[in-house]
């Protein structure tokens, strides 16, 4: 995560003069084809139990608004930042 954060800040500084914003969304455990049935194993159940918000996988449509926000004019003054859309997982 530190490498992505550093790259994000560096690119934001580099491209800011050209009015290009650089940000990152860091999703937590998210429902995908590969994660279906994750909670059925002891390992998966332990992972999901560590999610402070709801003890379950996020749905992609719950992560998408963060991306939409960063792409919108509402985020015109946001650059070099990370949004954790993780349900509290660190």
N, CA and C atoms as a LAMMPS dump frame, in Angstrom:
ITEM: TIMESTEP
0
ITEM: NUMBER OF ATOMS
270
ITEM: BOX BOUNDS ff ff ff
-5.0000000000000000e+02 5.0000000000000000e+02
-5.0000000000000000e+02 5.0000000000000000e+02
-5.0000000000000000e+02 5.0000000000000000e+02
ITEM: ATOMS id mol type element x y z
1 1 1 N 0.826 -1.187 0
2 1 2 C 0 0 0
3 1 3 C 0.871 1.253 0
4 2 1 N 1.974 1.206 0.704
5 2 2 C 2.84 2.384 0.788
6 2 3 C 3.395 2.758 -0.58
7 3 1 N 3.722 1.76 -1.387
8 3 2 C 4.256 2.038 -2.726
9 3 3 C 3.205 2.718 -3.6
10 4 1 N 1.969 2.247 -3.527
11 4 2 C 0.884 2.857 -4.31
12 4 3 C 0.625 4.283 -3.826
13 5 1 N 0.636 4.481 -2.51
14 5 2 C 0.431 5.827 -1.961
15 5 3 C 1.52 6.777 -2.438
16 6 1 N 2.775 6.327 -2.388
17 6 2 C 3.901 7.164 -2.812
18 6 3 C 3.816 7.47 -4.302
19 7 1 N 3.496 6.469 -5.102
20 7 2 C 3.351 6.683 -6.545
21 7 3 C 2.216 7.663 -6.83
22 8 1 N 1.109 7.529 -6.119
23 8 2 C -0.033 8.426 -6.317
24 8 3 C 0.354 9.871 -6.036
25 9 1 N 1.032 10.106 -4.925
26 9 2 C 1.45 11.465 -4.568
27 9 3 C 2.455 12.002 -5.597
28 10 1 N 3.407 11.169 -5.993
29 10 2 C 4.422 11.604 -6.973
30 10 3 C 3.788 11.978 -8.305
31 11 1 N 2.87 11.135 -8.778
32 11 2 C 2.209 11.433 -10.051
33 11 3 C 1.3 12.651 -9.945
34 12 1 N 0.637 12.817 -8.818
35 12 2 C -0.213 13.996 -8.623
36 12 3 C 0.627 15.269 -8.698
37 13 1 N 1.801 15.238 -8.094
38 13 2 C 2.689 16.419 -8.165
39 13 3 C 3.196 16.639 -9.577
40 14 1 N 3.535 15.56 -10.245
41 14 2 C 4.078 15.65 -11.606
42 14 3 C 3.047 16.2 -12.594
43 15 1 N 1.821 15.72 -12.501
44 15 2 C 0.813 16.069 -13.501
45 15 3 C -0.142 17.178 -13.077
46 16 1 N -0.051 17.632 -11.856
47 16 2 C -0.944 18.68 -11.37
48 16 3 C -0.88 19.954 -12.195
49 17 1 N 0.314 20.312 -12.658
50 17 2 C 0.479 21.527 -13.468
51 17 3 C -0.292 21.431 -14.786
52 18 1 N -0.607 20.209 -15.197
53 18 2 C -1.381 20 -16.43
54 18 3 C -2.862 19.776 -16.128
55 19 1 N -3.249 20.056 -14.876
56 19 2 C -4.628 19.892 -14.439
57 19 3 C -5.104 18.437 -14.519
58 20 1 N -4.162 17.527 -14.264
59 20 2 C -4.486 16.102 -14.221
60 20 3 C -4.445 15.665 -12.762
61 21 1 N -5.54 15.111 -12.29
62 21 2 C -5.612 14.631 -10.909
63 21 3 C -5.286 13.147 -10.868
64 22 1 N -4.576 12.739 -9.829
65 22 2 C -4.208 11.332 -9.656
66 22 3 C -4.614 10.909 -8.251
67 23 1 N -5.491 9.924 -8.165
68 23 2 C -5.974 9.414 -6.886
69 23 3 C -6.083 7.902 -6.983
70 24 1 N -6.32 7.268 -5.86
71 24 2 C -6.467 5.814 -5.836
72 24 3 C -7.615 5.439 -4.907
73 25 1 N -8.349 4.407 -5.303
74 25 2 C -9.371 3.824 -4.443
75 25 3 C -8.829 2.472 -3.982
76 26 1 N -8.812 2.26 -2.67
77 26 2 C -8.332 1.006 -2.09
78 26 3 C -9.528 0.232 -1.546
79 27 1 N -10.051 -0.695 -2.34
80 27 2 C -11.204 -1.456 -1.866
81 27 3 C -10.779 -2.534 -0.875
82 28 1 N -11.701 -2.915 -0.031
83 28 2 C -11.463 -4.046 0.858
84 28 3 C -11.85 -5.328 0.14
85 29 1 N -12.196 -6.326 0.915
86 29 2 C -12.609 -7.603 0.33
87 29 3 C -13.895 -7.384 -0.452
88 30 1 N -13.852 -7.72 -1.735
89 30 2 C -14.958 -7.408 -2.632
90 30 3 C -15.444 -8.671 -3.332
91 31 1 N -16.746 -8.756 -3.486
92 31 2 C -17.378 -9.895 -4.153
93 31 3 C -17.013 -9.903 -5.632
94 32 1 N -16.401 -10.982 -6.062
95 32 2 C -16.075 -11.205 -7.473
96 32 3 C -16.327 -12.68 -7.772
97 33 1 N -16.14 -13.077 -9.025
98 33 2 C -16.263 -14.499 -9.357
99 33 3 C -15.259 -15.324 -8.546
100 34 1 N -14.086 -14.77 -8.315
101 34 2 C -13.046 -15.497 -7.596
102 34 3 C -13.304 -15.597 -6.088
103 35 1 N -14.118 -14.719 -5.525
104 35 2 C -14.342 -14.736 -4.073
105 35 3 C -15.676 -15.371 -3.686
106 36 1 N -16.419 -15.864 -4.643
107 36 2 C -17.693 -16.522 -4.31
108 36 3 C -17.407 -17.728 -3.418
109 37 1 N -18.162 -17.855 -2.349
110 37 2 C -17.994 -18.957 -1.418
111 37 3 C -16.843 -18.768 -0.445
112 38 1 N -16.262 -17.574 -0.413
113 38 2 C -15.122 -17.325 0.472
114 38 3 C -15.453 -17.635 1.927
115 39 1 N -16.621 -17.228 2.368
116 39 2 C -17.002 -17.431 3.762
117 39 3 C -17.261 -18.878 4.13
118 40 1 N -17.26 -19.785 3.141
119 40 2 C -17.52 -21.194 3.414
120 40 3 C -16.32 -21.911 4.031
121 41 1 N -15.134 -21.341 3.907
122 41 2 C -13.938 -21.962 4.494
123 41 3 C -13.621 -21.29 5.827
124 42 1 N -12.857 -21.972 6.658
125 42 2 C -12.443 -21.381 7.94
126 42 3 C -11.615 -20.121 7.708
127 43 1 N -10.717 -20.181 6.706
128 43 2 C -9.879 -19.025 6.396
129 43 3 C -10.735 -17.839 5.963
130 44 1 N -11.668 -18.073 5.039
131 44 2 C -12.537 -17.012 4.549
132 44 3 C -13.429 -16.445 5.634
133 45 1 N -13.959 -17.327 6.467
134 45 2 C -14.812 -16.869 7.572
135 45 3 C -14.021 -15.98 8.526
136 46 1 N -12.762 -16.335 8.779
137 46 2 C -11.91 -15.512 9.652
138 46 3 C -11.637 -14.155 9.014
139 47 1 N -11.397 -14.137 7.69
140 47 2 C -11.194 -12.854 6.992
141 47 3 C -12.42 -11.961 7.13
142 48 1 N -13.578 -12.525 6.832
143 48 2 C -14.807 -11.73 6.871
144 48 3 C -15.15 -11.301 8.293
145 49 1 N -14.801 -12.096 9.265
146 49 2 C -15.038 -11.721 10.655
147 49 3 C -14.203 -10.495 11.05
148 50 1 N -13.113 -10.256 10.308
149 50 2 C -12.26 -9.098 10.569
150 50 3 C -12.728 -7.813 9.906
151 51 1 N -13.841 -7.86 9.178
152 51 2 C -14.374 -6.662 8.535
153 51 3 C -15.249 -5.94 9.558
154 52 1 N -14.797 -4.791 10.059
155 52 2 C -15.546 -4.111 11.123
156 52 3 C -16.971 -3.707 10.753
157 53 1 N -17.198 -3.338 9.504
158 53 2 C -18.496 -2.758 9.156
159 53 3 C -19.631 -3.78 9.135
160 54 1 N -19.497 -4.845 8.333
161 54 2 C -20.633 -5.767 8.195
162 54 3 C -20.255 -7.239 8.174
163 55 1 N -19.007 -7.582 8.312
164 55 2 C -18.58 -8.995 8.331
165 55 3 C -18.95 -9.727 7.042
166 56 1 N -18.868 -9.014 5.919
167 56 2 C -19.181 -9.615 4.626
168 56 3 C -18.388 -8.925 3.542
169 57 1 N -18.426 -9.502 2.337
170 57 2 C -17.765 -8.899 1.185
171 57 3 C -18.542 -7.678 0.705
172 58 1 N -17.822 -6.699 0.219
173 58 2 C -18.474 -5.554 -0.419
174 58 3 C -18.955 -5.973 -1.801
175 59 1 N -20.012 -5.372 -2.237
176 59 2 C -20.459 -5.562 -3.612
177 59 3 C -19.787 -4.493 -4.468
178 60 1 N -19.444 -4.807 -5.721
179 60 2 C -18.782 -3.81 -6.569
180 60 3 C -19.544 -2.485 -6.634
181 61 1 N -20.876 -2.544 -6.597
182 61 2 C -21.66 -1.305 -6.673
183 61 3 C -21.522 -0.461 -5.406
184 62 1 N -20.956 -1.032 -4.334
185 62 2 C -20.683 -0.249 -3.129
186 62 3 C -19.333 0.456 -3.208
187 63 1 N -18.449 -0.042 -4.043
188 63 2 C -17.132 0.56 -4.245
189 63 3 C -17.206 1.644 -5.33
190 64 1 N -18.03 1.419 -6.326
191 64 2 C -18.115 2.3 -7.5
192 64 3 C -18.368 3.771 -7.175
193 65 1 N -19.205 4.131 -6.196
194 65 2 C -19.427 5.557 -5.938
195 65 3 C -18.152 6.324 -5.572
196 66 1 N -17.205 5.664 -4.962
197 66 2 C -15.934 6.332 -4.645
198 66 3 C -15.197 6.7 -5.933
199 67 1 N -15.228 5.79 -6.892
200 67 2 C -14.581 6.038 -8.176
201 67 3 C -15.312 7.144 -8.927
202 68 1 N -16.631 7.085 -8.92
203 68 2 C -17.438 8.108 -9.597
204 68 3 C -17.163 9.484 -8.988
205 69 1 N -17.091 9.539 -7.66
206 69 2 C -16.784 10.809 -6.997
207 69 3 C -15.45 11.359 -7.484
208 70 1 N -14.417 10.539 -7.501
209 70 2 C -13.096 11.026 -7.914
210 70 3 C -13.068 11.479 -9.372
211 71 1 N -13.924 10.892 -10.2
212 71 2 C -13.979 11.28 -11.611
213 71 3 C -14.859 12.503 -11.842
214 72 1 N -15.577 12.932 -10.818
215 72 2 C -16.535 14.027 -10.989
216 72 3 C -15.908 15.391 -10.686
217 73 1 N -16.64 16.438 -11.055
218 73 2 C -16.225 17.802 -10.744
219 73 3 C -16.243 18.073 -9.242
220 74 1 N -16.99 17.279 -8.486
221 74 2 C -17.025 17.445 -7.031
222 74 3 C -15.659 17.18 -6.404
223 75 1 N -14.813 16.453 -7.111
224 75 2 C -13.467 16.139 -6.612
225 75 3 C -12.405 16.999 -7.298
226 76 1 N -12.799 18.155 -7.79
227 76 2 C -11.877 19.009 -8.545
228 76 3 C -10.651 19.426 -7.736
229 77 1 N -10.728 19.421 -6.438
230 77 2 C -9.628 19.865 -5.584
231 77 3 C -8.991 18.683 -4.852
232 78 1 N -9.261 17.468 -5.335
233 78 2 C -8.728 16.261 -4.714
234 78 3 C -7.693 15.64 -5.639
235 79 1 N -6.462 15.547 -5.163
236 79 2 C -5.415 14.864 -5.922
237 79 3 C -4.365 14.338 -4.964
238 80 1 N -3.742 13.247 -5.357
239 80 2 C -2.725 12.628 -4.521
240 80 3 C -3.284 11.922 -3.309
241 81 1 N -4.534 11.514 -3.365
242 81 2 C -5.217 10.941 -2.199
243 81 3 C -5.609 9.487 -2.42
244 82 1 N -5.797 8.792 -1.32
245 82 2 C -6.313 7.414 -1.334
246 82 3 C -7.634 7.408 -0.586
247 83 1 N -8.652 6.832 -1.212
248 83 2 C -9.928 6.608 -0.54
249 83 3 C -9.999 5.126 -0.189
250 84 1 N -10.135 4.837 1.091
251 84 2 C -10.298 3.455 1.541
252 84 3 C -11.783 3.117 1.536
253 85 1 N -12.176 2.308 0.577
254 85 2 C -13.558 1.816 0.52
255 85 3 C -13.49 0.354 0.962
256 86 1 N -13.196 0.163 2.243
257 86 2 C -12.793 -1.146 2.725
258 86 3 C -13.639 -1.713 3.852
259 87 1 N -14.66 -1.012 4.257
260 87 2 C -15.461 -1.485 5.37
261 87 3 C -14.708 -1.461 6.69
262 88 1 N -13.607 -0.746 6.704
263 88 2 C -12.816 -0.626 7.932
264 88 3 C -11.627 -1.558 8.002
265 89 1 N -11.408 -2.388 6.979
266 89 2 C -10.26 -3.295 6.974
267 89 3 C -8.996 -2.492 6.714
268 90 1 N -7.962 -2.765 7.497
269 90 2 C -6.668 -2.089 7.313
270 90 3 C -5.592 -3.081 7.062
